[in-house]
Amino acid sequence: MEMGRAVRMLLNSVLVLLVLCSDCEARDSDLSYVTCGSLVKLLNTKHHVRLHSHDVKYGSGSGQQSVTGVDNADDANSYWQIRGKPERPCQRGVAIRCGQAIRITHMKTGRNLHTHHFSSPLSNNQEVSAFGENGEGDDLDVWTVQCDSDYWEREEAVRFKHVGTDVYLSVTGEQYNHPIRGQREIHGMRSANQHNWWRSMEGVFIQPSQDPVGHDEL
């Protein structure tokens, strides 16, 4: 319960920080890497949409919170926090290593990027959802960062491979109708291909010396 309150306080405080710093981008800092605790928007480099979620449930499959891709670069529902595994938290401000297992937590709703053996509604790939409460879900919330350097570089395109089911976070362009008209389906694919490259974009990139909201670790 205390952890849940701490996560809610953190997410609310960072939202305020983002409002005050809505134009913060990777190039505005001297840091070269995505770090633990950072809030980022993730852009699919093939389809040019940002990973997005909102409190709208799938009407089929798991019925969990939907995850989509959006063209709008300014939507606050596209911020995600980079966190460690539940049993192995990462240290705030430390660069994320290539191959490291992470959780990707939706800032506004506190649910984790998640996938499981349900078919996605449009492409019949694997459904990707947002799952859990207050930043806590289950072992299907864990992804590894696949990149070519030692650490996840901000300007580098990376892949996210799901630990539990071995699929890659992907977009292939299918669009939803009402109530999320025009948003793209996000899903898991078995193969590593051009549809599953992502790059960090706008965000608040935490340095080791920073503690903007008074918490060391989620």
Accessible surface in RSA format (square Angstrom, percent):
REM  Atomic radii and reference values for relative SASA: ProtOr
REM  Chains: A
REM  Algorithm: Lee & Richards
REM  Probe-radius: 1.40
REM  Slices: 20
REM RES _ NUM      All-atoms   Total-Side   Main-Chain    Non-polar    All polar
REM                ABS   REL    ABS   REL    ABS   REL    ABS   REL    ABS   REL
RES MET A   1   173.26  89.7 124.84  82.6  48.42 115.3 110.06  93.6  63.20  83.7
RES GLU A   2   122.61  70.4 117.04  88.5   5.57  13.3  67.15 129.9  55.46  45.3
RES MET A   3    97.02  50.2  91.31  60.4   5.71  13.6  91.47  77.8   5.55   7.4
RES GLY A   4     9.90  12.2   0.00   N/A   9.90  12.2   7.60  20.9   2.30   5.2
RES ARG A   5    97.99  41.1  97.27  49.6   0.71   1.7  44.32  60.6  53.67  32.5
RES ALA A   6    26.33  24.2  24.12  37.2   2.21   5.0  25.58  36.0   0.75   2.0
RES VAL A   7     0.59   0.4   0.59   0.5   0.00   0.0   0.59   0.5   0.00   0.0
RES ARG A   8   100.24  42.1  98.18  50.0   2.06   4.9  51.25  70.0  48.99  29.7
RES MET A   9   113.19  58.6 109.50  72.5   3.69   8.8  89.04  75.7  24.15  32.0
RES LEU A  10    12.02   6.7  11.96   8.6   0.05   0.1  12.02   8.4   0.00   0.0
RES LEU A  11    12.68   7.1  11.25   8.1   1.42   3.6  11.51   8.1   1.17   3.2
RES ASN A  12    95.10  65.6  92.94  89.8   2.16   5.2  25.08  60.4  70.02  67.7
RES SER A  13    43.91  37.1  34.39  45.9   9.53  21.9  13.59  28.9  30.32  42.5
RES VAL A  14     5.39   3.5   5.39   4.9   0.00   0.0   5.39   4.7   0.00   0.0
RES LEU A  15    52.74  29.4  52.74  37.7   0.00   0.0  52.74  37.0   0.00   0.0
RES VAL A  16    89.25  58.7  87.84  79.5   1.41   3.4  89.25  77.5   0.00   0.0
RES LEU A  17    50.92  28.4  49.29  35.3   1.62   4.1  50.88  35.7   0.04   0.1
RES LEU A  18     6.07   3.4   4.63   3.3   1.44   3.6   4.86   3.4   1.21   3.3
RES VAL A  19   104.96  69.1  86.37  78.2  18.59  44.8  90.47  78.6  14.49  39.3
RES LEU A  20   143.98  80.2 108.02  77.3  35.96  90.4 111.40  78.2  32.58  87.7
RES CYS A  21    41.04  31.0  34.28  38.2   6.76  15.9  15.98  40.5  25.06  27.0
RES SER A  22    70.67  59.7  56.26  75.1  14.41  33.2  32.03  68.2  38.64  54.1
RES ASP A  23   117.71  82.5 107.44 106.9  10.28  24.3  37.50  88.2  80.22  80.0
RES CYS A  24    30.98  23.4  27.22  30.4   3.76   8.8   9.75  24.7  21.22  22.9
RES GLU A  25    48.13  27.6  44.05  33.3   4.09   9.7   8.14  15.7  40.00  32.7
RES ALA A  26    12.19  11.2   8.25  12.7   3.94   9.0   8.39  11.8   3.80  10.1
RES ARG A  27   185.60  77.9 151.37  77.2  34.24  81.5  67.35  92.0 118.26  71.7
RES ASP A  28    99.67  69.8  61.11  60.8  38.55  91.2  31.94  75.2  67.72  67.5
RES SER A  29    37.51  31.7  18.56  24.8  18.95  43.7  24.48  52.1  13.03  18.3
RES ASP A  30   150.77 105.6 120.24 119.7  30.53  72.2  42.22  99.4 108.55 108.3
RES LEU A  31    51.45  28.7  43.02  30.8   8.44  21.2  44.73  31.4   6.72  18.1
RES SER A  32    65.80  55.6  53.69  71.7  12.11  27.9  25.94  55.2  39.86  55.8
RES TYR A  33    79.53  37.1  79.44  45.2   0.09   0.2  38.48  28.9  41.05  50.6
RES VAL A  34     0.00   0.0   0.00   0.0   0.00   0.0   0.00   0.0   0.00   0.0
RES THR A  35     4.17   3.0   4.17   4.2   0.00   0.0   4.17   5.6   0.00   0.0
RES CYS A  36     2.59   2.0   2.59   2.9   0.00   0.0   0.10   0.3   2.48   2.7
RES GLY A  37    12.89  15.9   0.00   N/A  12.89  15.9  10.49  28.8   2.39   5.4
RES SER A  38     0.00   0.0   0.00   0.0   0.00   0.0   0.00   0.0   0.00   0.0
RES LEU A  39     1.21   0.7   1.21   0.9   0.00   0.0   1.21   0.8   0.00   0.0
RES VAL A  40     0.00   0.0   0.00   0.0   0.00   0.0   0.00   0.0   0.00   0.0
RES LYS A  41     4.83   2.4   4.83   3.0   0.00   0.0   0.00   0.0   4.83   5.1
RES LEU A  42     0.00   0.0   0.00   0.0   0.00   0.0   0.00   0.0   0.00   0.0
RES LEU A  43    13.65   7.6  13.65   9.8   0.00   0.0  13.65   9.6   0.00   0.0
RES ASN A  44     0.00   0.0   0.00   0.0   0.00   0.0   0.00   0.0   0.00   0.0
RES THR A  45    37.11  26.4  25.09  25.4  12.02  28.6  17.70  23.8  19.41  29.3
RES LYS A  46    91.53  44.7  73.40  45.0  18.12  43.1  33.51  30.2  58.02  61.8
RES HIS A  47    34.67  18.9  22.03  15.3  12.63  32.3  16.17  16.7  18.50  21.5
RES HIS A  48   120.03  65.6 112.73  78.4   7.30  18.7  79.45  81.9  40.57  47.2
RES VAL A  49     0.31   0.2   0.31   0.3   0.00   0.0   0.31   0.3   0.00   0.0
RES ARG A  50    21.12   8.9  21.12  10.8   0.00   0.0   0.00   0.0  21.12  12.8
RES LEU A  51     0.00   0.0   0.00   0.0   0.00   0.0   0.00   0.0   0.00   0.0
RES HIS A  52     3.31   1.8   3.31   2.3   0.00   0.0   0.43   0.4   2.88   3.4
RES SER A  53     0.00   0.0   0.00   0.0   0.00   0.0   0.00   0.0   0.00   0.0
RES HIS A  54    21.65  11.8  20.44  14.2   1.21   3.1  15.30  15.8   6.35   7.4
RES ASP A  55    95.92  67.2  68.98  68.7  26.94  63.7  23.77  55.9  72.15  72.0
RES VAL A  56    48.53  31.9  45.15  40.9   3.38   8.1  48.53  42.2   0.00   0.0
RES LYS A  57   103.62  50.6  85.16  52.2  18.46  44.0  66.23  59.6  37.39  39.8
RES TYR A  58    17.72   8.3   7.67   4.4  10.06  26.2  10.03   7.5   7.70   9.5
RES GLY A  59    90.00 111.0   0.00   N/A  90.00 111.0  43.89 120.4  46.11 103.3
RES SER A  60    64.41  54.4  52.17  69.6  12.24  28.2  52.21 111.2  12.20  17.1
RES GLY A  61    45.10  55.6   0.00   N/A  45.10  55.6  12.26  33.6  32.85  73.6
RES SER A  62    29.81  25.2   1.30   1.7  28.51  65.7   3.99   8.5  25.82  36.2
RES GLY A  63    33.59  41.4   0.00   N/A  33.59  41.4  20.76  57.0  12.83  28.7
RES GLN A  64    41.83  23.4  37.55  27.4   4.27  10.2  19.95  42.5  21.88  16.6
RES GLN A  65     0.70   0.4   0.00   0.0   0.70   1.7   0.00   0.0   0.70   0.5
RES SER A  66     1.28   1.1   1.28   1.7   0.00   0.0   1.28   2.7   0.00   0.0
RES VAL A  67     0.00   0.0   0.00   0.0   0.00   0.0   0.00   0.0   0.00   0.0
RES THR A  68     0.00   0.0   0.00   0.0   0.00   0.0   0.00   0.0   0.00   0.0
RES GLY A  69     0.34   0.4   0.00   N/A   0.34   0.4   0.00   0.0   0.34   0.8
RES VAL A  70    11.50   7.6   9.34   8.5   2.15   5.2  11.50  10.0   0.00   0.0
RES ASP A  71    93.14  65.2  73.02  72.7  20.12  47.6  35.76  84.2  57.38  57.2
RES ASN A  72    82.42  56.8  71.54  69.1  10.88  26.2  32.61  78.5  49.81  48.1
RES ALA A  73    35.83  32.9  30.34  46.8   5.49  12.5  30.34  42.7   5.49  14.5
RES ASP A  74   126.33  88.5 101.12 100.6  25.21  59.6  30.29  71.3  96.04  95.8
RES ASP A  75    39.55  27.7  33.37  33.2   6.19  14.6   8.84  20.8  30.71  30.6
RES ALA A  76    37.87  34.8  33.52  51.7   4.34   9.9  34.04  47.9   3.82  10.1
RES ASN A  77    36.45  25.1  36.45  35.2   0.00   0.0   0.00   0.0  36.45  35.2
RES SER A  78     0.00   0.0   0.00   0.0   0.00   0.0   0.00   0.0   0.00   0.0
RES TYR A  79    13.80   6.4  13.57   7.7   0.22   0.6   6.95   5.2   6.84   8.4
RES TRP A  80     0.00   0.0   0.00   0.0   0.00   0.0   0.00   0.0   0.00   0.0
RES GLN A  81     4.62   2.6   4.62   3.4   0.00   0.0   0.00   0.0   4.62   3.5
RES ILE A  82     0.00   0.0   0.00   0.0   0.00   0.0   0.00   0.0   0.00   0.0
RES ARG A  83     2.27   1.0   1.44   0.7   0.83   2.0   2.16   3.0   0.11   0.1
RES GLY A  84     1.25   1.5   0.00   N/A   1.25   1.5   0.84   2.3   0.41   0.9
RES LYS A  85    58.13  28.4  58.00  35.6   0.13   0.3  12.02  10.8  46.11  49.1
RES PRO A  86    69.33  50.5  42.54  38.8  26.79  97.4  45.86  37.9  23.46 145.8
RES GLU A  87   127.42  73.2  90.95  68.8  36.47  86.8  72.05 139.4  55.37  45.2
RES ARG A  88   170.31  71.5 162.99  83.1   7.32  17.4  50.65  69.2 119.67  72.5
RES PRO A  89    72.64  52.9  53.46  48.7  19.18  69.7  53.46  44.1  19.18 119.2
RES CYS A  90    15.84  12.0   6.63   7.4   9.20  21.6  14.91  37.8   0.92   1.0
RES GLN A  91   135.23  75.6 122.83  89.8  12.40  29.5  41.54  88.4  93.69  71.1
RES ARG A  92    46.32  19.4  42.93  21.9   3.39   8.1  16.51  22.6  29.81  18.1
RES GLY A  93     2.68   3.3   0.00   N/A   2.68   3.3   0.00   0.0   2.68   6.0
RES VAL A  94    64.95  42.7  61.44  55.6   3.51   8.5  64.48  56.0   0.48   1.3
RES ALA A  95    20.25  18.6  13.72  21.2   6.53  14.9  13.72  19.3   6.53  17.3
RES ILE A  96     0.66   0.4   0.66   0.5   0.00   0.0   0.66   0.5   0.00   0.0
RES ARG A  97   111.10  46.6 111.10  56.6   0.00   0.0  38.96  53.2  72.14  43.7
RES CYS A  98    31.49  23.8   9.77  10.9  21.72  51.0  10.14  25.7  21.35  23.0
RES GLY A  99    52.13  64.3   0.00   N/A  52.13  64.3  30.07  82.5  22.07  49.4
RES GLN A 100    23.25  13.0  17.69  12.9   5.55  13.2  10.91  23.2  12.34   9.4
RES ALA A 101    22.62  20.8  14.56  22.5   8.05  18.3  14.56  20.5   8.05  21.3
RES ILE A 102     0.00   0.0   0.00   0.0   0.00   0.0   0.00   0.0   0.00   0.0
RES ARG A 103     5.65   2.4   5.65   2.9   0.00   0.0   0.70   1.0   4.95   3.0
RES ILE A 104     0.00   0.0   0.00   0.0   0.00   0.0   0.00   0.0   0.00   0.0
RES THR A 105     0.67   0.5   0.67   0.7   0.00   0.0   0.67   0.9   0.00   0.0
RES HIS A 106     0.08   0.0   0.08   0.1   0.00   0.0   0.00   0.0   0.08   0.1
RES MET A 107     2.51   1.3   0.47   0.3   2.04   4.9   0.47   0.4   2.04   2.7
RES LYS A 108    92.05  44.9  59.12  36.3  32.93  78.4  34.64  31.2  57.41  61.2
RES THR A 109    36.42  25.9  13.90  14.1  22.52  53.7  22.52  30.2  13.90  21.0
RES GLY A 110     1.96   2.4   0.00   N/A   1.96   2.4   1.85   5.1   0.11   0.2
RES ARG A 111    39.74  16.7  39.73  20.3   0.00   0.0   1.84   2.5  37.90  23.0
RES ASN A 112     0.09   0.1   0.09   0.1   0.00   0.0   0.00   0.0   0.09   0.1
RES LEU A 113     0.00   0.0   0.00   0.0   0.00   0.0   0.00   0.0   0.00   0.0
RES HIS A 114     3.82   2.1   3.82   2.7   0.00   0.0   0.61   0.6   3.21   3.7
RES THR A 115     0.00   0.0   0.00   0.0   0.00   0.0   0.00   0.0   0.00   0.0
RES HIS A 116    13.14   7.2  12.65   8.8   0.49   1.3   9.73  10.0   3.41   4.0
RES HIS A 117   136.51  74.6 103.79  72.1  32.72  83.7  78.01  80.4  58.50  68.1
RES PHE A 118    89.92  45.0  83.25  51.6   6.67  17.4  88.77  53.8   1.14   3.3
RES SER A 119    67.48  57.0  52.26  69.7  15.22  35.1  21.13  45.0  46.35  64.9
RES SER A 120     4.72   4.0   0.24   0.3   4.48  10.3   0.24   0.5   4.48   6.3
RES PRO A 121    56.15  40.9  19.11  17.4  37.04 134.7  27.25  22.5  28.90 179.6
RES LEU A 122    76.93  42.8  43.84  31.4  33.10  83.2  46.36  32.6  30.58  82.3
RES SER A 123    30.33  25.6   3.42   4.6  26.90  62.0  10.42  22.2  19.90  27.9
RES ASN A 124   115.81  79.9  95.62  92.4  20.19  48.6  25.94  62.4  89.87  86.9
RES ASN A 125    44.15  30.4  33.13  32.0  11.03  26.5   8.43  20.3  35.73  34.5
RES GLN A 126    17.88  10.0  14.25  10.4   3.63   8.6  10.51  22.4   7.37   5.6
RES GLU A 127     1.48   0.9   1.29   1.0   0.20   0.5   0.43   0.8   1.06   0.9
RES VAL A 128     0.08   0.0   0.00   0.0   0.08   0.2   0.00   0.0   0.08   0.2
RES SER A 129     0.00   0.0   0.00   0.0   0.00   0.0   0.00   0.0   0.00   0.0
RES ALA A 130     0.96   0.9   0.00   0.0   0.96   2.2   0.00   0.0   0.96   2.5
RES PHE A 131    60.04  30.0  58.53  36.3   1.51   3.9  60.01  36.4   0.04   0.1
RES GLY A 132    11.51  14.2   0.00   N/A  11.51  14.2   7.60  20.8   3.92   8.8
RES GLU A 133   105.96  60.8 100.87  76.3   5.09  12.1  54.76 105.9  51.20  41.8
RES ASN A 134    42.63  29.4  40.11  38.8   2.52   6.1   3.25   7.8  39.38  38.1
RES GLY A 135     0.02   0.0   0.00   N/A   0.02   0.0   0.02   0.1   0.00   0.0
RES GLU A 136    70.26  40.3  63.23  47.8   7.03  16.7  41.83  80.9  28.43  23.2
RES GLY A 137    37.01  45.6   0.00   N/A  37.01  45.6   3.33   9.1  33.68  75.4
RES ASP A 138    58.84  41.2  46.33  46.1  12.51  29.6  36.60  86.1  22.24  22.2
RES ASP A 139   112.80  79.0  99.88  99.4  12.92  30.5  43.55 102.5  69.25  69.1
RES LEU A 140    49.34  27.5  49.34  35.3   0.00   0.0  49.34  34.7   0.00   0.0
RES ASP A 141     0.52   0.4   0.52   0.5   0.00   0.0   0.00   0.0   0.52   0.5
RES VAL A 142     7.96   5.2   7.96   7.2   0.00   0.0   7.96   6.9   0.00   0.0
RES TRP A 143     0.00   0.0   0.00   0.0   0.00   0.0   0.00   0.0   0.00   0.0
RES THR A 144    30.41  21.6  30.41  30.8   0.00   0.0  24.57  33.0   5.83   8.8
RES VAL A 145     0.00   0.0   0.00   0.0   0.00   0.0   0.00   0.0   0.00   0.0
RES GLN A 146    64.20  35.9  59.07  43.2   5.13  12.2  24.57  52.3  39.63  30.1
RES CYS A 147    25.17  19.0   0.00   0.0  25.17  59.2   4.27  10.8  20.90  22.5
RES ASP A 148   138.56  97.1 101.70 101.2  36.86  87.2  35.02  82.4 103.54 103.3
RES SER A 149    43.83  37.0  26.03  34.7  17.80  41.0  19.01  40.5  24.82  34.8
RES ASP A 150   115.74  81.1 102.08 101.6  13.67  32.3  22.73  53.5  93.01  92.8
RES TYR A 151    81.05  37.8  80.46  45.8   0.59   1.5  36.36  27.3  44.69  55.1
RES TRP A 152     0.04   0.0   0.04   0.0   0.00   0.0   0.04   0.0   0.00   0.0
RES GLU A 153    64.25  36.9  64.25  48.6   0.00   0.0   6.87  13.3  57.38  46.9
RES ARG A 154     4.95   2.1   4.11   2.1   0.84   2.0   4.05   5.5   0.89   0.5
RES GLU A 155   126.76  72.8 109.49  82.8  17.27  41.1  62.88 121.6  63.89  52.2
RES GLU A 156    30.05  17.3  22.40  16.9   7.66  18.2  26.35  51.0   3.70   3.0
RES ALA A 157    35.03  32.2  25.30  39.0   9.73  22.1  25.30  35.6   9.73  25.8
RES VAL A 158     0.15   0.1   0.15   0.1   0.00   0.0   0.15   0.1   0.00   0.0
RES ARG A 159    35.45  14.9  35.45  18.1   0.00   0.0   0.70   1.0  34.74  21.1
RES PHE A 160     0.00   0.0   0.00   0.0   0.00   0.0   0.00   0.0   0.00   0.0
RES LYS A 161    57.29  28.0  57.17  35.1   0.13   0.3  12.39  11.2  44.90  47.8
RES HIS A 162     0.34   0.2   0.00   0.0   0.34   0.9   0.00   0.0   0.34   0.4
RES VAL A 163    77.82  51.2  56.27  50.9  21.55  51.9  62.67  54.5  15.15  41.1
RES GLY A 164    45.14  55.7   0.00   N/A  45.14  55.7  15.82  43.4  29.32  65.7
RES THR A 165     9.01   6.4   2.56   2.6   6.45  15.4   7.78  10.5   1.23   1.9
RES ASP A 166    79.12  55.4  76.52  76.2   2.59   6.1  13.07  30.8  66.05  65.9
RES VAL A 167     1.60   1.1   1.60   1.4   0.00   0.0   1.60   1.4   0.00   0.0
RES TYR A 168    21.31   9.9  21.31  12.1   0.00   0.0   3.28   2.5  18.03  22.2
RES LEU A 169     0.00   0.0   0.00   0.0   0.00   0.0   0.00   0.0   0.00   0.0
RES SER A 170     0.00   0.0   0.00   0.0   0.00   0.0   0.00   0.0   0.00   0.0
RES VAL A 171     0.00   0.0   0.00   0.0   0.00   0.0   0.00   0.0   0.00   0.0
RES THR A 172    37.19  26.4  17.44  17.7  19.75  47.1  16.89  22.7  20.30  30.7
RES GLY A 173    21.77  26.8   0.00   N/A  21.77  26.8   9.83  27.0  11.94  26.7
RES GLU A 174    57.03  32.7  49.01  37.1   8.02  19.1  33.54  64.9  23.49  19.2
RES GLN A 175    99.27  55.5  78.42  57.3  20.85  49.6  19.83  42.2  79.45  60.3
RES TYR A 176    22.54  10.5  20.09  11.4   2.45   6.4  20.94  15.7   1.60   2.0
RES ASN A 177   102.48  70.7  95.97  92.7   6.51  15.7  20.75  49.9  81.73  79.0
RES HIS A 178   153.34  83.8 129.62  90.1  23.72  60.7  84.94  87.5  68.40  79.6
RES PRO A 179    89.31  65.1  62.11  56.6  27.21  98.9  63.18  52.2  26.13 162.4
RES ILE A 180    17.58  10.0  14.60  10.9   2.98   7.2  17.58  12.7   0.00   0.0
RES ARG A 181   172.24  72.3 147.93  75.4  24.31  57.9  65.85  90.0 106.39  64.5
RES GLY A 182    29.85  36.8   0.00   N/A  29.85  36.8  21.64  59.4   8.21  18.4
RES GLN A 183    35.37  19.8  34.74  25.4   0.64   1.5   8.22  17.5  27.15  20.6
RES ARG A 184    41.30  17.3  41.30  21.1   0.00   0.0   0.67   0.9  40.62  24.6
RES GLU A 185     0.48   0.3   0.48   0.4   0.00   0.0   0.48   0.9   0.00   0.0
RES ILE A 186     0.70   0.4   0.03   0.0   0.67   1.6   0.03   0.0   0.67   1.8
RES HIS A 187     0.00   0.0   0.00   0.0   0.00   0.0   0.00   0.0   0.00   0.0
RES GLY A 188     2.36   2.9   0.00   N/A   2.36   2.9   0.00   0.0   2.36   5.3
RES MET A 189    32.52  16.8  30.62  20.3   1.90   4.5  32.52  27.6   0.00   0.0
RES ARG A 190   149.59  62.8 129.35  65.9  20.24  48.2  73.86 100.9  75.73  45.9
RES SER A 191    59.56  50.3  52.05  69.5   7.51  17.3  46.72  99.5  12.83  18.0
RES ALA A 192    52.71  48.5  24.69  38.1  28.02  63.7  24.69  34.8  28.02  74.2
RES ASN A 193    36.93  25.5  29.44  28.5   7.48  18.0  30.89  74.3   6.04   5.8
RES GLN A 194    99.14  55.4  91.66  67.0   7.48  17.8  30.68  65.3  68.47  51.9
RES HIS A 195    35.70  19.5  35.70  24.8   0.00   0.0  17.54  18.1  18.15  21.1
RES ASN A 196     0.00   0.0   0.00   0.0   0.00   0.0   0.00   0.0   0.00   0.0
RES TRP A 197    75.33  30.2  75.33  36.5   0.00   0.0  60.07  32.0  15.26  24.7
RES TRP A 198     0.00   0.0   0.00   0.0   0.00   0.0   0.00   0.0   0.00   0.0
RES ARG A 199    67.41  28.3  67.39  34.4   0.02   0.0   5.53   7.6  61.88  37.5
RES SER A 200     4.11   3.5   0.00   0.0   4.11   9.5   0.00   0.0   4.11   5.8
RES MET A 201    45.85  23.7  40.34  26.7   5.51  13.1  42.46  36.1   3.40   4.5
RES GLU A 202    23.42  13.4  22.86  17.3   0.55   1.3  11.50  22.3  11.91   9.7
RES GLY A 203     1.83   2.3   0.00   N/A   1.83   2.3   0.47   1.3   1.36   3.0
RES VAL A 204    18.97  12.5  16.71  15.1   2.25   5.4  18.97  16.5   0.00   0.0
RES PHE A 205    15.99   8.0   4.36   2.7  11.63  30.3   4.36   2.6  11.63  33.3
RES ILE A 206     9.61   5.5   9.61   7.2   0.00   0.0   9.61   6.9   0.00   0.0
RES GLN A 207    62.65  35.0  62.65  45.8   0.00   0.0   1.04   2.2  61.61  46.7
RES PRO A 208    84.24  61.4  71.02  64.7  13.22  48.1  71.54  59.1  12.71  79.0
RES SER A 209   105.68  89.3  66.22  88.4  39.46  90.9  56.29 119.9  49.40  69.2
RES GLN A 210    68.81  38.5  63.83  46.6   4.98  11.8  23.76  50.6  45.05  34.2
RES ASP A 211    62.79  44.0  38.45  38.3  24.33  57.5  19.95  47.0  42.83  42.7
RES PRO A 212    64.22  46.8  21.53  19.6  42.69 155.2  35.47  29.3  28.75 178.7
RES VAL A 213    32.00  21.1   7.86   7.1  24.14  58.2  17.49  15.2  14.51  39.4
RES GLY A 214    58.01  71.5   0.00   N/A  58.01  71.5  29.09  79.8  28.92  64.8
RES HIS A 215    49.16  26.9  41.56  28.9   7.60  19.5  27.41  28.3  21.75  25.3
RES ASP A 216   101.48  71.1  93.33  92.9   8.16  19.3  32.58  76.7  68.91  68.7
RES GLU A 217    61.97  35.6  36.95  28.0  25.02  59.6  38.18  73.8  23.79  19.4
RES LEU A 218    21.43  11.9  10.20   7.3  11.23  28.2  14.05   9.9   7.38  19.9
END  Absolute sums over single chains surface
CHAIN  1 A     9667.1       7599.3       2067.8       4789.8       4877.3
END  Absolute sums over all chains
TOTAL          9667.1       7599.3       2067.8       4789.8       4877.3
